């Protein structure tokens, strides 16, 4: 085995100064390094972050149904303030206050489809509300002054026809007349009847108005065929809208007669019972008068004419005549009428 040894020259001890310097050089770097390092503080423990609070979820509220539970449209008629629900969008039904409050929650109604109309010849105003369903479903209301003002005094138009009007024709004339719901009568012109769409009229064939050609009296005939009727004055004729009377020389069932003790000729008809003048007698055709035997009975005083010759006296039947002690009752005497004189011989209630 070979052992490697250093030469003797290398094993000589270093001089003391050299040794000291070497020692210093070895020590200084270590000290300098230790002097340049800053002390590192011990880090504080990191705090745990505060968690973000999770919001509490509010419970879902139960839906509250709307207060207005009404199913139909509401309308109000301004002239009276009434509220209607239009059931099935077709049929109006008036609401009570309780239903409006509890079901509809005081819903504001719309204005009804209403017009304001009248006949040209009448002052009566009507509100007509055009509900669905045609003419038969329309609502008609005759307005008084207060209702008209409440509606706002609206413009009024003329109507061709107003509900519950009665269209008719007398048997003694070709004229067509109408009696309105307000009982105002009017003789229609052709244009006015056309405006009514030529509505069918009631033909009162056995009634009407007649006038004898030789007198000025107008007679209202209640039974043309039976010769029943009565004289009317100007006021009643006006109320009937001045229907044109049929002018005739004689009326069915009338008669001319005289009493056996007098030469005066009497006329007995539905319009009057009175003595006629010679001119009237001739205008009537100079008919042969019937002679009534009176055997001493004085000639009855002439009637003032009209109304059957009875003046202001009226007897409902012959029993009433007999109770009054007036039987028999002769033509021209107060209370005499054809209704009491069944055989038209000029003597009533003789039996």
C-alpha positions, 0 to 999 in steps of 0.5 A: 500500500502506497501512502501519499505524503506531503513534502516536508516543505508544505508541513511547515508552520505558518508565521503567527501574523499570517495565521492571525490574518487568516483567522480574521479573514475567516471570521469577518464574512460570517459576522458581516453576513449576520449583521446585514440580515433584518430580523423577521417578525413572527407573522400574526395568525391570519383571522378567518374571514367573516362569512357573508350572511345568507338572507332569510327567504321570506315566505311566499304570500298567498295570492289575494283574489281581487275584490272585484269578482263581477263577471259582466260589464256594468252600465248606468242609465243617467236619467235615474242612476240605475246600474245594470250588469249585462249578463252574458253580454246580452241581458241587462239586470239591475244591480242591488247596492249590495251586489254592486258593493260585495261582488263588483267592489263599486266598479265604475259603470259605463254609460248606457247606450241611450237616446232621447226621443219624442214624437213631433206632435207630442212634448213627451220625452222618452229614453230608449236604451238599446240593449243587445237583441234588437227592438224587442230588447230595447228599454223605454222610459217616459221621462218626467222633468226631473229625470230629463234634467238629471240626464243633463237635459240632452238633445232630443230627436224625433222618433218614427215609432215609440213603444206601446203606440196604438196604430188604428183606422176607423171604419168611416175613413181611410185615415190611419191614426196613432195613439201614443203611449202618453194617450196623445192621438195623431192623424198620420201623414203618409211620410209619418206612417212610412217612418213607422215602417208601415206598421200594421194598423187595427181596423176598427171597421164598425166604429168611427165618426159620421156627420149628417149632410144637412147638420153640423153635428158630428157623431161618434159611432160605437156601432155603425151597423147597429146605428149606435153612437152619440154626438160629440163636441169640439173638445172631444173631436180635437182629442181624437185628432180631428178624424174626418167624419163620413158625411151621410144623408142618413144613419143606419137605424135613424128615423123621422117621425111626428106625433099624431097631434102635431105637424112637427117632424122629428129626427131620431138618430144616434147623434140627436133627437130633435125637431128638424126644419123644413130645409133639413127635412128636404136635405134628408130626402123628405122621407115619410115620417112615422106617425106616433099616436099619442091620444091626448098626450101633448107634444114633447118639448123640442130637444136642444139637439145632440146626445139623444135629446136627453139633455143632462138627464141620463137613465141607465135602463128602464128600471131607472126610468120607472123608479123616477116616475118618467115612464113611458119616455118619449123622444125629445124628453130629457133622458130619452135614448135609443138604448132605452127605445128598443123598437125605435118607435119614439117611445121608450120604456112603455112596457 
